[in-house]
Amino acid sequence: MEFPKELESKRTKCVVYTRVMGYLRPVESFNLGKKGEHKERVQFVEKCDKKEQKTA
């Protein structure tokens, strides 16, 4: 996917953090092996039971 050149000047750097041993660390500070391990991680998505949802 290519980014439009007219919007190139509006781009900003996005720093991704991950929790490691109870504290947050930027992924960009990881070594090559750890970055690869981070890409392979499966994100957990909790399913919510409709009975437990509170309505206002």
All heavy atoms as atom14 arrays in JSON, in Angstrom:
{
  "sequence": "MEFPKELESKRTKCVVYTRVMGYLRPVESFNLGKKGEHKERVQFVEKCDKKEQKTA",
  "atom14_mask": [
    [1, 1, 1, 1, 1, 1, 1, 1, 0, 0, 0, 0, 0, 0],
    [1, 1, 1, 1, 1, 1, 1, 1, 1, 0, 0, 0, 0, 0],
    [1, 1, 1, 1, 1, 1, 1, 1, 1, 1, 1, 0, 0, 0],
    [1, 1, 1, 1, 1, 1, 1, 0, 0, 0, 0, 0, 0, 0],
    [1, 1, 1, 1, 1, 1, 1, 1, 1, 0, 0, 0, 0, 0],
    [1, 1, 1, 1, 1, 1, 1, 1, 1, 0, 0, 0, 0, 0],
    [1, 1, 1, 1, 1, 1, 1, 1, 0, 0, 0, 0, 0, 0],
    [1, 1, 1, 1, 1, 1, 1, 1, 1, 0, 0, 0, 0, 0],
    [1, 1, 1, 1, 1, 1, 0, 0, 0, 0, 0, 0, 0, 0],
    [1, 1, 1, 1, 1, 1, 1, 1, 1, 0, 0, 0, 0, 0],
    [1, 1, 1, 1, 1, 1, 1, 1, 1, 1, 1, 0, 0, 0],
    [1, 1, 1, 1, 1, 1, 1, 0, 0, 0, 0, 0, 0, 0],
    [1, 1, 1, 1, 1, 1, 1, 1, 1, 0, 0, 0, 0, 0],
    [1, 1, 1, 1, 1, 1, 0, 0, 0, 0, 0, 0, 0, 0],
    [1, 1, 1, 1, 1, 1, 1, 0, 0, 0, 0, 0, 0, 0],
    [1, 1, 1, 1, 1, 1, 1, 0, 0, 0, 0, 0, 0, 0],
    [1, 1, 1, 1, 1, 1, 1, 1, 1, 1, 1, 1, 0, 0],
    [1, 1, 1, 1, 1, 1, 1, 0, 0, 0, 0, 0, 0, 0],
    [1, 1, 1, 1, 1, 1, 1, 1, 1, 1, 1, 0, 0, 0],
    [1, 1, 1, 1, 1, 1, 1, 0, 0, 0, 0, 0, 0, 0],
    [1, 1, 1, 1, 1, 1, 1, 1, 0, 0, 0, 0, 0, 0],
    [1, 1, 1, 1, 0, 0, 0, 0, 0, 0, 0, 0, 0, 0],
    [1, 1, 1, 1, 1, 1, 1, 1, 1, 1, 1, 1, 0, 0],
    [1, 1, 1, 1, 1, 1, 1, 1, 0, 0, 0, 0, 0, 0],
    [1, 1, 1, 1, 1, 1, 1, 1, 1, 1, 1, 0, 0, 0],
    [1, 1, 1, 1, 1, 1, 1, 0, 0, 0, 0, 0, 0, 0],
    [1, 1, 1, 1, 1, 1, 1, 0, 0, 0, 0, 0, 0, 0],
    [1, 1, 1, 1, 1, 1, 1, 1, 1, 0, 0, 0, 0, 0],
    [1, 1, 1, 1, 1, 1, 0, 0, 0, 0, 0, 0, 0, 0],
    [1, 1, 1, 1, 1, 1, 1, 1, 1, 1, 1, 0, 0, 0],
    [1, 1, 1, 1, 1, 1, 1, 1, 0, 0, 0, 0, 0, 0],
    [1, 1, 1, 1, 1, 1, 1, 1, 0, 0, 0, 0, 0, 0],
    [1, 1, 1, 1, 0, 0, 0, 0, 0, 0, 0, 0, 0, 0],
    [1, 1, 1, 1, 1, 1, 1, 1, 1, 0, 0, 0, 0, 0],
    [1, 1, 1, 1, 1, 1, 1, 1, 1, 0, 0, 0, 0, 0],
    [1, 1, 1, 1, 0, 0, 0, 0, 0, 0, 0, 0, 0, 0],
    [1, 1, 1, 1, 1, 1, 1, 1, 1, 0, 0, 0, 0, 0],
    [1, 1, 1, 1, 1, 1, 1, 1, 1, 1, 0, 0, 0, 0],
    [1, 1, 1, 1, 1, 1, 1, 1, 1, 0, 0, 0, 0, 0],
    [1, 1, 1, 1, 1, 1, 1, 1, 1, 0, 0, 0, 0, 0],
    [1, 1, 1, 1, 1, 1, 1, 1, 1, 1, 1, 0, 0, 0],
    [1, 1, 1, 1, 1, 1, 1, 0, 0, 0, 0, 0, 0, 0],
    [1, 1, 1, 1, 1, 1, 1, 1, 1, 0, 0, 0, 0, 0],
    [1, 1, 1, 1, 1, 1, 1, 1, 1, 1, 1, 0, 0, 0],
    [1, 1, 1, 1, 1, 1, 1, 0, 0, 0, 0, 0, 0, 0],
    [1, 1, 1, 1, 1, 1, 1, 1, 1, 0, 0, 0, 0, 0],
    [1, 1, 1, 1, 1, 1, 1, 1, 1, 0, 0, 0, 0, 0],
    [1, 1, 1, 1, 1, 1, 0, 0, 0, 0, 0, 0, 0, 0],
    [1, 1, 1, 1, 1, 1, 1, 1, 0, 0, 0, 0, 0, 0],
    [1, 1, 1, 1, 1, 1, 1, 1, 1, 0, 0, 0, 0, 0],
    [1, 1, 1, 1, 1, 1, 1, 1, 1, 0, 0, 0, 0, 0],
    [1, 1, 1, 1, 1, 1, 1, 1, 1, 0, 0, 0, 0, 0],
    [1, 1, 1, 1, 1, 1, 1, 1, 1, 0, 0, 0, 0, 0],
    [1, 1, 1, 1, 1, 1, 1, 1, 1, 0, 0, 0, 0, 0],
    [1, 1, 1, 1, 1, 1, 1, 0, 0, 0, 0, 0, 0, 0],
    [1, 1, 1, 1, 1, 0, 0, 0, 0, 0, 0, 0, 0, 0]
  ],
  "atom14_positions": [
    [[0.84, -1.17, 0.0], [0.0, 0.0, 0.0], [0.89, 1.24, 0.0], [1.79, 1.38, 0.82], [-0.88, -0.01, 1.25], [-1.81, 1.14, 1.34], [-2.91, 0.92, 2.76], [-2.96, 2.57, 3.34], [0.0, 0.0, 0.0], [0.0, 0.0, 0.0], [0.0, 0.0, 0.0], [0.0, 0.0, 0.0], [0.0, 0.0, 0.0], [0.0, 0.0, 0.0]],
    [[0.63, 2.13, -0.9], [1.42, 3.35, -0.99], [0.66, 4.52, -0.37], [-0.56, 4.59, -0.45], [1.75, 3.66, -2.45], [2.73, 2.68, -3.04], [3.24, 3.14, -4.39], [3.29, 4.36, -4.61], [3.57, 2.28, -5.19], [0.0, 0.0, 0.0], [0.0, 0.0, 0.0], [0.0, 0.0, 0.0], [0.0, 0.0, 0.0], [0.0, 0.0, 0.0]],
    [[1.41, 5.41, 0.23], [0.83, 6.58, 0.88], [0.84, 7.74, -0.1], [1.84, 7.97, -0.76], [1.67, 6.92, 2.13], [0.96, 7.79, 3.1], [0.01, 7.29, 3.96], [1.25, 9.14, 3.17], [-0.65, 8.09, 4.86], [0.61, 9.97, 4.06], [-0.35, 9.43, 4.91], [0.0, 0.0, 0.0], [0.0, 0.0, 0.0], [0.0, 0.0, 0.0]],
    [[-0.26, 8.49, -0.23], [-0.3, 9.62, -1.16], [0.79, 10.66, -0.84], [0.96, 11.04, 0.32], [-1.69, 10.23, -0.96], [-2.49, 9.16, -0.32], [-1.53, 8.31, 0.45], [0.0, 0.0, 0.0], [0.0, 0.0, 0.0], [0.0, 0.0, 0.0], [0.0, 0.0, 0.0], [0.0, 0.0, 0.0], [0.0, 0.0, 0.0], [0.0, 0.0, 0.0]],
    [[1.52, 11.09, -1.84], [2.63, 12.01, -1.64], [2.18, 13.37, -1.11], [2.91, 14.0, -0.35], [3.39, 12.18, -2.94], [4.04, 10.9, -3.41], [5.19, 11.16, -4.32], [5.77, 9.9, -4.88], [6.39, 9.02, -3.94], [0.0, 0.0, 0.0], [0.0, 0.0, 0.0], [0.0, 0.0, 0.0], [0.0, 0.0, 0.0], [0.0, 0.0, 0.0]],
    [[0.97, 13.81, -1.45], [0.5, 15.11, -0.97], [0.23, 15.1, 0.54], [0.19, 16.14, 1.18], [-0.74, 15.59, -1.73], [-1.95, 14.69, -1.61], [-2.01, 13.59, -2.66], [-1.09, 13.44, -3.47], [-3.02, 12.87, -2.66], [0.0, 0.0, 0.0], [0.0, 0.0, 0.0], [0.0, 0.0, 0.0], [0.0, 0.0, 0.0], [0.0, 0.0, 0.0]],
    [[0.07, 13.93, 1.13], [-0.16, 13.82, 2.57], [1.11, 13.45, 3.34], [1.07, 13.34, 4.57], [-1.25, 12.79, 2.85], [-2.63, 13.09, 2.26], [-3.59, 11.95, 2.54], [-3.17, 14.38, 2.82], [0.0, 0.0, 0.0], [0.0, 0.0, 0.0], [0.0, 0.0, 0.0], [0.0, 0.0, 0.0], [0.0, 0.0, 0.0], [0.0, 0.0, 0.0]],
    [[2.21, 13.28, 2.65], [3.46, 12.87, 3.27], [3.9, 13.82, 4.39], [4.37, 13.39, 5.44], [4.56, 12.78, 2.21], [5.84, 12.15, 2.69], [5.72, 10.66, 2.94], [4.95, 9.99, 2.24], [6.4, 10.18, 3.87], [0.0, 0.0, 0.0], [0.0, 0.0, 0.0], [0.0, 0.0, 0.0], [0.0, 0.0, 0.0], [0.0, 0.0, 0.0]],
    [[3.71, 15.12, 4.2], [4.15, 16.1, 5.2], [3.31, 16.05, 6.47], [3.74, 16.53, 7.52], [4.11, 17.51, 4.61], [2.77, 17.86, 4.31], [0.0, 0.0, 0.0], [0.0, 0.0, 0.0], [0.0, 0.0, 0.0], [0.0, 0.0, 0.0], [0.0, 0.0, 0.0], [0.0, 0.0, 0.0], [0.0, 0.0, 0.0], [0.0, 0.0, 0.0]],
    [[2.12, 15.46, 6.42], [1.24, 15.39, 7.58], [1.47, 14.14, 8.43], [0.87, 14.0, 9.48], [-0.21, 15.43, 7.13], [-0.59, 16.75, 6.51], [-2.05, 16.78, 6.17], [-2.4, 18.14, 5.58], [-3.83, 18.25, 5.31], [0.0, 0.0, 0.0], [0.0, 0.0, 0.0], [0.0, 0.0, 0.0], [0.0, 0.0, 0.0], [0.0, 0.0, 0.0]],
    [[2.33, 13.25, 7.97], [2.58, 12.01, 8.7], [3.37, 12.28, 9.98], [4.22, 13.16, 10.03], [3.34, 11.02, 7.84], [2.55, 10.54, 6.66], [3.32, 9.57, 5.84], [3.36, 8.3, 6.54], [3.95, 7.23, 6.07], [4.6, 7.26, 4.94], [3.94, 6.1, 6.75], [0.0, 0.0, 0.0], [0.0, 0.0, 0.0], [0.0, 0.0, 0.0]],
    [[3.07, 11.53, 11.02], [3.82, 11.62, 12.27], [4.23, 10.21, 12.69], [3.59, 9.22, 12.32], [2.99, 12.24, 13.4], [1.82, 11.46, 13.6], [2.6, 13.67, 13.08], [0.0, 0.0, 0.0], [0.0, 0.0, 0.0], [0.0, 0.0, 0.0], [0.0, 0.0, 0.0], [0.0, 0.0, 0.0], [0.0, 0.0, 0.0], [0.0, 0.0, 0.0]],
    [[5.28, 10.14, 13.47], [5.77, 8.86, 13.93], [4.84, 8.32, 15.02], [4.44, 9.05, 15.93], [7.18, 9.02, 14.48], [7.8, 7.73, 14.9], [9.23, 7.95, 15.34], [9.86, 6.64, 15.75], [11.25, 6.81, 16.13], [0.0, 0.0, 0.0], [0.0, 0.0, 0.0], [0.0, 0.0, 0.0], [0.0, 0.0, 0.0], [0.0, 0.0, 0.0]],
    [[4.5, 7.07, 14.93], [3.64, 6.42, 15.91], [4.51, 5.45, 16.72], [5.12, 4.55, 16.16], [2.53, 5.66, 15.2], [1.47, 4.77, 16.32], [0.0, 0.0, 0.0], [0.0, 0.0, 0.0], [0.0, 0.0, 0.0], [0.0, 0.0, 0.0], [0.0, 0.0, 0.0], [0.0, 0.0, 0.0], [0.0, 0.0, 0.0], [0.0, 0.0, 0.0]],
    [[4.57, 5.64, 18.02], [5.36, 4.76, 18.88], [4.41, 3.73, 19.49], [3.42, 4.08, 20.13], [6.07, 5.55, 19.98], [6.88, 4.63, 20.87], [6.97, 6.62, 19.37], [0.0, 0.0, 0.0], [0.0, 0.0, 0.0], [0.0, 0.0, 0.0], [0.0, 0.0, 0.0], [0.0, 0.0, 0.0], [0.0, 0.0, 0.0], [0.0, 0.0, 0.0]],
    [[4.72, 2.46, 19.28], [3.9, 1.37, 19.8], [4.54, 0.86, 21.08], [5.73, 0.58, 21.12], [3.79, 0.23, 18.77], [3.0, -0.94, 19.32], [3.16, 0.74, 17.48], [0.0, 0.0, 0.0], [0.0, 0.0, 0.0], [0.0, 0.0, 0.0], [0.0, 0.0, 0.0], [0.0, 0.0, 0.0], [0.0, 0.0, 0.0], [0.0, 0.0, 0.0]],
    [[3.74, 0.77, 22.13], [4.22, 0.26, 23.41], [3.6, -1.1, 23.68], [2.49, -1.39, 23.24], [3.83, 1.2, 24.56], [4.66, 2.45, 24.61], [4.35, 3.55, 23.81], [5.74, 2.55, 25.46], [5.11, 4.7, 23.86], [6.51, 3.7, 25.53], [6.19, 4.77, 24.72], [6.93, 5.9, 24.76], [0.0, 0.0, 0.0], [0.0, 0.0, 0.0]],
    [[4.32, -1.94, 24.42], [3.79, -3.22, 24.84], [4.17, -3.43, 26.3], [5.15, -2.86, 26.78], [4.32, -4.37, 23.96], [3.67, -5.58, 24.33], [5.81, -4.53, 24.08], [0.0, 0.0, 0.0], [0.0, 0.0, 0.0], [0.0, 0.0, 0.0], [0.0, 0.0, 0.0], [0.0, 0.0, 0.0], [0.0, 0.0, 0.0], [0.0, 0.0, 0.0]],
    [[3.37, -4.21, 26.99], [3.63, -4.46, 28.41], [4.59, -5.63, 28.54], [4.35, -6.72, 28.02], [2.34, -4.78, 29.15], [2.5, -4.8, 30.66], [1.16, -4.94, 31.34], [0.5, -6.19, 31.03], [0.72, -7.33, 31.67], [1.59, -7.39, 32.64], [0.07, -8.41, 31.32], [0.0, 0.0, 0.0], [0.0, 0.0, 0.0], [0.0, 0.0, 0.0]],
    [[5.71, -5.39, 29.2], [6.72, -6.42, 29.42], [6.98, -6.49, 30.91], [7.41, -5.5, 31.52], [8.02, -6.1, 28.67], [9.07, -7.15, 28.94], [7.77, -5.97, 27.18], [0.0, 0.0, 0.0], [0.0, 0.0, 0.0], [0.0, 0.0, 0.0], [0.0, 0.0, 0.0], [0.0, 0.0, 0.0], [0.0, 0.0, 0.0], [0.0, 0.0, 0.0]],
    [[6.73, -7.64, 31.5], [7.0, -7.86, 32.93], [6.39, -6.77, 33.81], [7.04, -6.27, 34.73], [8.5, -7.95, 33.18], [9.18, -9.09, 32.44], [8.61, -10.7, 32.95], [9.31, -10.8, 34.58], [0.0, 0.0, 0.0], [0.0, 0.0, 0.0], [0.0, 0.0, 0.0], [0.0, 0.0, 0.0], [0.0, 0.0, 0.0], [0.0, 0.0, 0.0]],
    [[5.18, -6.33, 33.49], [4.47, -5.39, 34.34], [4.7, -3.93, 34.05], [4.16, -3.08, 34.73], [0.0, 0.0, 0.0], [0.0, 0.0, 0.0], [0.0, 0.0, 0.0], [0.0, 0.0, 0.0], [0.0, 0.0, 0.0], [0.0, 0.0, 0.0], [0.0, 0.0, 0.0], [0.0, 0.0, 0.0], [0.0, 0.0, 0.0], [0.0, 0.0, 0.0]],
    [[5.53, -3.59, 33.08], [5.71, -2.18, 32.74], [5.71, -2.02, 31.22], [5.89, -2.98, 30.48], [6.99, -1.61, 33.35], [8.26, -2.29, 32.91], [9.0, -1.79, 31.86], [8.71, -3.44, 33.54], [10.17, -2.41, 31.44], [9.87, -4.07, 33.13], [10.6, -3.55, 32.09], [11.73, -4.17, 31.67], [0.0, 0.0, 0.0], [0.0, 0.0, 0.0]],
    [[5.5, -0.79, 30.74], [5.41, -0.53, 29.31], [6.77, -0.21, 28.72], [7.55, 0.54, 29.32], [4.45, 0.63, 29.05], [3.0, 0.38, 29.47], [2.19, 1.65, 29.31], [2.4, -0.74, 28.67], [0.0, 0.0, 0.0], [0.0, 0.0, 0.0], [0.0, 0.0, 0.0], [0.0, 0.0, 0.0], [0.0, 0.0, 0.0], [0.0, 0.0, 0.0]],
    [[7.04, -0.77, 27.53], [8.28, -0.49, 26.8], [7.94, -0.24, 25.35], [7.07, -0.9, 24.78], [9.22, -1.7, 26.84], [9.95, -1.82, 28.14], [11.06, -2.83, 28.06], [12.05, -2.44, 27.06], [13.01, -3.24, 26.65], [13.11, -4.45, 27.11], [13.89, -2.84, 25.76], [0.0, 0.0, 0.0], [0.0, 0.0, 0.0], [0.0, 0.0, 0.0]],
    [[8.64, 0.7, 24.7], [8.39, 0.91, 23.27], [8.96, -0.26, 22.46], [10.07, -0.73, 22.72], [9.13, 2.21, 22.96], [10.12, 2.37, 24.05], [9.59, 1.65, 25.24], [0.0, 0.0, 0.0], [0.0, 0.0, 0.0], [0.0, 0.0, 0.0], [0.0, 0.0, 0.0], [0.0, 0.0, 0.0], [0.0, 0.0, 0.0], [0.0, 0.0, 0.0]],
    [[8.19, -0.73, 21.49], [8.61, -1.86, 20.67], [9.86, -1.51, 19.86], [10.69, -2.37, 19.6], [7.44, -2.3, 19.74], [7.88, -3.37, 18.76], [6.28, -2.8, 20.58], [0.0, 0.0, 0.0], [0.0, 0.0, 0.0], [0.0, 0.0, 0.0], [0.0, 0.0, 0.0], [0.0, 0.0, 0.0], [0.0, 0.0, 0.0], [0.0, 0.0, 0.0]],
    [[10.02, -0.24, 19.51], [11.18, 0.17, 18.7], [12.51, -0.06, 19.43], [13.55, -0.14, 18.8], [11.06, 1.62, 18.25], [11.13, 2.62, 19.37], [10.92, 4.04, 18.91], [10.48, 4.26, 17.77], [11.21, 4.94, 19.7], [0.0, 0.0, 0.0], [0.0, 0.0, 0.0], [0.0, 0.0, 0.0], [0.0, 0.0, 0.0], [0.0, 0.0, 0.0]],
    [[12.47, -0.21, 20.77], [13.71, -0.45, 21.51], [14.07, -1.94, 21.57], [15.12, -2.28, 22.09], [13.59, 0.11, 22.93], [12.68, -0.67, 23.69], [0.0, 0.0, 0.0], [0.0, 0.0, 0.0], [0.0, 0.0, 0.0], [0.0, 0.0, 0.0], [0.0, 0.0, 0.0], [0.0, 0.0, 0.0], [0.0, 0.0, 0.0], [0.0, 0.0, 0.0]],
    [[13.2, -2.81, 21.06], [13.47, -4.24, 21.06], [14.56, -4.59, 20.07], [14.72, -3.93, 19.04], [12.22, -5.03, 20.66], [11.13, -5.06, 21.68], [9.93, -5.67, 21.39], [11.27, -4.49, 22.93], [8.91, -5.71, 22.31], [10.26, -4.52, 23.86], [9.07, -5.14, 23.55], [0.0, 0.0, 0.0], [0.0, 0.0, 0.0], [0.0, 0.0, 0.0]],
    [[15.27, -5.69, 20.34], [16.23, -6.18, 19.36], [15.48, -6.92, 18.25], [14.27, -7.12, 18.33], [17.29, -7.08, 20.02], [16.71, -8.34, 20.63], [15.69, -8.85, 20.17], [17.33, -8.83, 21.68], [0.0, 0.0, 0.0], [0.0, 0.0, 0.0], [0.0, 0.0, 0.0], [0.0, 0.0, 0.0], [0.0, 0.0, 0.0], [0.0, 0.0, 0.0]],
    [[16.18, -7.34, 17.21], [15.55, -7.92, 16.02], [14.71, -9.16, 16.37], [13.59, -9.31, 15.89], [16.62, -8.28, 14.98], [16.12, -8.77, 13.65], [15.27, -7.71, 12.97], [17.28, -9.17, 12.76], [0.0, 0.0, 0.0], [0.0, 0.0, 0.0], [0.0, 0.0, 0.0], [0.0, 0.0, 0.0], [0.0, 0.0, 0.0], [0.0, 0.0, 0.0]],
    [[15.23, -10.03, 17.22], [14.51, -11.24, 17.59], [13.24, -10.94, 18.36], [12.19, -11.55, 18.15], [0.0, 0.0, 0.0], [0.0, 0.0, 0.0], [0.0, 0.0, 0.0], [0.0, 0.0, 0.0], [0.0, 0.0, 0.0], [0.0, 0.0, 0.0], [0.0, 0.0, 0.0], [0.0, 0.0, 0.0], [0.0, 0.0, 0.0], [0.0, 0.0, 0.0]],
    [[13.31, -9.99, 19.28], [12.15, -9.63, 20.08], [11.09, -8.94, 19.23], [9.89, -9.12, 19.45], [12.6, -8.72, 21.23], [11.56, -8.51, 22.29], [11.14, -9.82, 22.89], [11.16, -9.79, 24.38], [10.61, -11.0, 24.94], [0.0, 0.0, 0.0], [0.0, 0.0, 0.0], [0.0, 0.0, 0.0], [0.0, 0.0, 0.0], [0.0, 0.0, 0.0]],
    [[11.51, -8.15, 18.24], [10.54, -7.52, 17.34], [9.77, -8.58, 16.55], [8.56, -8.47, 16.34], [11.24, -6.56, 16.37], [11.64, -5.26, 17.01], [12.32, -4.34, 16.01], [12.79, -3.07, 16.68], [13.48, -2.18, 15.76], [0.0, 0.0, 0.0], [0.0, 0.0, 0.0], [0.0, 0.0, 0.0], [0.0, 0.0, 0.0], [0.0, 0.0, 0.0]],
    [[10.49, -9.62, 16.1], [9.83, -10.71, 15.38], [8.85, -11.44, 16.26], [7.75, -11.8, 15.82], [0.0, 0.0, 0.0], [0.0, 0.0, 0.0], [0.0, 0.0, 0.0], [0.0, 0.0, 0.0], [0.0, 0.0, 0.0], [0.0, 0.0, 0.0], [0.0, 0.0, 0.0], [0.0, 0.0, 0.0], [0.0, 0.0, 0.0], [0.0, 0.0, 0.0]],
    [[9.24, -11.66, 17.51], [8.35, -12.32, 18.46], [7.1, -11.48, 18.71], [5.99, -12.01, 18.8], [9.12, -12.51, 19.78], [8.37, -13.22, 20.85], [9.19, -13.33, 22.12], [10.32, -13.83, 22.06], [8.68, -12.88, 23.17], [0.0, 0.0, 0.0], [0.0, 0.0, 0.0], [0.0, 0.0, 0.0], [0.0, 0.0, 0.0], [0.0, 0.0, 0.0]],
    [[7.26, -10.17, 18.79], [6.12, -9.28, 19.0], [5.14, -9.34, 17.83], [3.92, -9.33, 18.03], [6.62, -7.84, 19.21], [5.52, -6.86, 19.46], [5.0, -6.07, 18.47], [4.83, -6.56, 20.59], [4.04, -5.33, 18.98], [3.92, -5.59, 20.25], [0.0, 0.0, 0.0], [0.0, 0.0, 0.0], [0.0, 0.0, 0.0], [0.0, 0.0, 0.0]],
    [[5.65, -9.43, 16.6], [4.78, -9.5, 15.42], [3.96, -10.78, 15.4], [2.85, -10.82, 14.87], [5.61, -9.43, 14.14], [6.03, -8.05, 13.77], [6.73, -8.04, 12.43], [7.08, -6.65, 12.03], [7.72, -6.6, 10.72], [0.0, 0.0, 0.0], [0.0, 0.0, 0.0], [0.0, 0.0, 0.0], [0.0, 0.0, 0.0], [0.0, 0.0, 0.0]],
    [[4.49, -11.87, 15.98], [3.81, -13.16, 15.96], [2.77, -13.31, 17.07], [2.01, -14.27, 17.09], [4.83, -14.28, 16.09], [5.72, -14.4, 14.88], [6.8, -15.46, 15.06], [6.89, -16.06, 16.15], [7.54, -15.67, 14.1], [0.0, 0.0, 0.0], [0.0, 0.0, 0.0], [0.0, 0.0, 0.0], [0.0, 0.0, 0.0], [0.0, 0.0, 0.0]],
    [[2.72, -12.37, 18.0], [1.78, -12.47, 19.12], [0.34, -12.41, 18.64], [0.0, -11.71, 17.7], [2.0, -11.33, 20.11], [3.26, -11.47, 20.89], [3.35, -10.37, 21.91], [4.66, -10.37, 22.55], [5.09, -9.41, 23.34], [4.33, -8.37, 23.58], [6.28, -9.5, 23.89], [0.0, 0.0, 0.0], [0.0, 0.0, 0.0], [0.0, 0.0, 0.0]],
    [[-0.51, -13.14, 19.33], [-1.94, -13.14, 19.06], [-2.59, -12.25, 20.11], [-2.38, -12.44, 21.31], [-2.52, -14.56, 19.14], [-4.02, -14.55, 18.94], [-1.85, -15.46, 18.12], [0.0, 0.0, 0.0], [0.0, 0.0, 0.0], [0.0, 0.0, 0.0], [0.0, 0.0, 0.0], [0.0, 0.0, 0.0], [0.0, 0.0, 0.0], [0.0, 0.0, 0.0]],
    [[-3.37, -11.29, 19.66], [-4.02, -10.38, 20.6], [-5.27, -11.03, 21.17], [-6.03, -11.69, 20.46], [-4.36, -9.06, 19.93], [-3.13, -8.27, 19.58], [-3.46, -6.84, 19.25], [-4.58, -6.39, 19.35], [-2.44, -6.1, 18.86], [0.0, 0.0, 0.0], [0.0, 0.0, 0.0], [0.0, 0.0, 0.0], [0.0, 0.0, 0.0], [0.0, 0.0, 0.0]],
    [[-5.48, -10.83, 22.44], [-6.62, -11.37, 23.15], [-7.79, -10.4, 23.08], [-7.63, -9.22, 23.36], [-6.24, -11.62, 24.62], [-7.38, -12.07, 25.47], [-7.83, -13.36, 25.42], [-8.01, -11.18, 26.32], [-8.88, -13.78, 26.2], [-9.06, -11.59, 27.12], [-9.5, -12.89, 27.06], [0.0, 0.0, 0.0], [0.0, 0.0, 0.0], [0.0, 0.0, 0.0]],
    [[-8.94, -10.9, 22.68], [-10.16, -10.08, 22.64], [-11.18, -10.78, 23.53], [-11.59, -11.9, 23.25], [-10.7, -9.93, 21.2], [-11.99, -9.12, 21.2], [-9.66, -9.29, 20.31], [0.0, 0.0, 0.0], [0.0, 0.0, 0.0], [0.0, 0.0, 0.0], [0.0, 0.0, 0.0], [0.0, 0.0, 0.0], [0.0, 0.0, 0.0], [0.0, 0.0, 0.0]],
    [[-11.58, -10.1, 24.59], [-12.54, -10.68, 25.53], [-13.95, -10.53, 24.98], [-14.35, -9.45, 24.56], [-12.42, -9.98, 26.88], [-13.3, -10.59, 27.93], [-13.1, -9.95, 29.28], [-12.39, -8.94, 29.38], [-13.69, -10.45, 30.24], [0.0, 0.0, 0.0], [0.0, 0.0, 0.0], [0.0, 0.0, 0.0], [0.0, 0.0, 0.0], [0.0, 0.0, 0.0]],
    [[-14.69, -11.63, 25.0], [-16.08, -11.59, 24.56], [-16.95, -11.26, 25.77], [-16.75, -11.79, 26.86], [-16.48, -12.93, 23.97], [-15.75, -13.25, 22.7], [-16.18, -14.56, 22.12], [-15.37, -14.84, 20.87], [-15.65, -16.15, 20.32], [0.0, 0.0, 0.0], [0.0, 0.0, 0.0], [0.0, 0.0, 0.0], [0.0, 0.0, 0.0], [0.0, 0.0, 0.0]],
    [[-17.89, -10.38, 25.55], [-18.75, -9.92, 26.64], [-20.1, -10.63, 26.55], [-20.72, -10.68, 25.49], [-18.94, -8.41, 26.54], [-19.89, -7.74, 27.89], [0.0, 0.0, 0.0], [0.0, 0.0, 0.0], [0.0, 0.0, 0.0], [0.0, 0.0, 0.0], [0.0, 0.0, 0.0], [0.0, 0.0, 0.0], [0.0, 0.0, 0.0], [0.0, 0.0, 0.0]],
    [[-20.54, -11.17, 27.67], [-21.84, -11.82, 27.73], [-22.92, -10.74, 27.81], [-22.85, -9.85, 28.65], [-21.91, -12.73, 28.96], [-23.18, -13.56, 29.01], [-23.91, -13.6, 27.99], [-23.43, -14.17, 30.06], [0.0, 0.0, 0.0], [0.0, 0.0, 0.0], [0.0, 0.0, 0.0], [0.0, 0.0, 0.0], [0.0, 0.0, 0.0], [0.0, 0.0, 0.0]],
    [[-23.91, -10.82, 26.95], [-24.95, -9.78, 26.9], [-25.73, -9.68, 28.21], [-26.22, -8.63, 28.56], [-25.9, -10.04, 25.74], [-25.24, -9.85, 24.41], [-26.24, -9.89, 23.29], [-25.49, -9.78, 21.99], [-25.89, -8.71, 21.17], [0.0, 0.0, 0.0], [0.0, 0.0, 0.0], [0.0, 0.0, 0.0], [0.0, 0.0, 0.0], [0.0, 0.0, 0.0]],
    [[-25.82, -10.76, 28.97], [-26.53, -10.72, 30.24], [-25.8, -9.86, 31.26], [-26.4, -9.29, 32.15], [-26.7, -12.13, 30.8], [-27.63, -12.99, 29.98], [-27.72, -14.38, 30.56], [-28.6, -15.27, 29.71], [-28.63, -16.65, 30.21], [0.0, 0.0, 0.0], [0.0, 0.0, 0.0], [0.0, 0.0, 0.0], [0.0, 0.0, 0.0], [0.0, 0.0, 0.0]],
    [[-24.46, -9.81, 31.14], [-23.66, -9.06, 32.1], [-23.57, -7.57, 31.76], [-23.13, -6.79, 32.58], [-22.25, -9.65, 32.18], [-22.23, -11.04, 32.74], [-20.86, -11.65, 32.76], [-19.89, -10.93, 32.48], [-20.74, -12.84, 33.05], [0.0, 0.0, 0.0], [0.0, 0.0, 0.0], [0.0, 0.0, 0.0], [0.0, 0.0, 0.0], [0.0, 0.0, 0.0]],
    [[-23.96, -7.19, 30.55], [-23.88, -5.79, 30.14], [-24.91, -4.97, 30.91], [-26.06, -5.37, 31.06], [-24.13, -5.63, 28.65], [-22.99, -6.09, 27.8], [-23.3, -5.87, 26.32], [-24.45, -5.65, 25.94], [-22.28, -5.93, 25.5], [0.0, 0.0, 0.0], [0.0, 0.0, 0.0], [0.0, 0.0, 0.0], [0.0, 0.0, 0.0], [0.0, 0.0, 0.0]],
    [[-24.48, -3.82, 31.39], [-25.4, -2.92, 32.08], [-25.87, -1.87, 31.1], [-25.09, -1.3, 30.36], [-24.7, -2.25, 33.26], [-24.31, -3.23, 34.33], [-23.63, -2.53, 35.48], [-23.25, -3.51, 36.55], [-22.58, -2.86, 37.67], [0.0, 0.0, 0.0], [0.0, 0.0, 0.0], [0.0, 0.0, 0.0], [0.0, 0.0, 0.0], [0.0, 0.0, 0.0]],
    [[-27.16, -1.62, 31.09], [-27.7, -0.59, 30.21], [-28.06, 0.63, 31.03], [-28.51, 0.52, 32.17], [-28.96, -1.11, 29.46], [-29.9, -1.56, 30.41], [-28.59, -2.22, 28.5], [0.0, 0.0, 0.0], [0.0, 0.0, 0.0], [0.0, 0.0, 0.0], [0.0, 0.0, 0.0], [0.0, 0.0, 0.0], [0.0, 0.0, 0.0], [0.0, 0.0, 0.0]],
    [[-27.87, 1.78, 30.44], [-28.15, 3.03, 31.16], [-29.55, 3.51, 30.92], [-30.21, 3.2, 30.01], [-27.17, 4.11, 30.72], [0.0, 0.0, 0.0], [0.0, 0.0, 0.0], [0.0, 0.0, 0.0], [0.0, 0.0, 0.0], [0.0, 0.0, 0.0], [0.0, 0.0, 0.0], [0.0, 0.0, 0.0], [0.0, 0.0, 0.0], [0.0, 0.0, 0.0]]
  ]
}
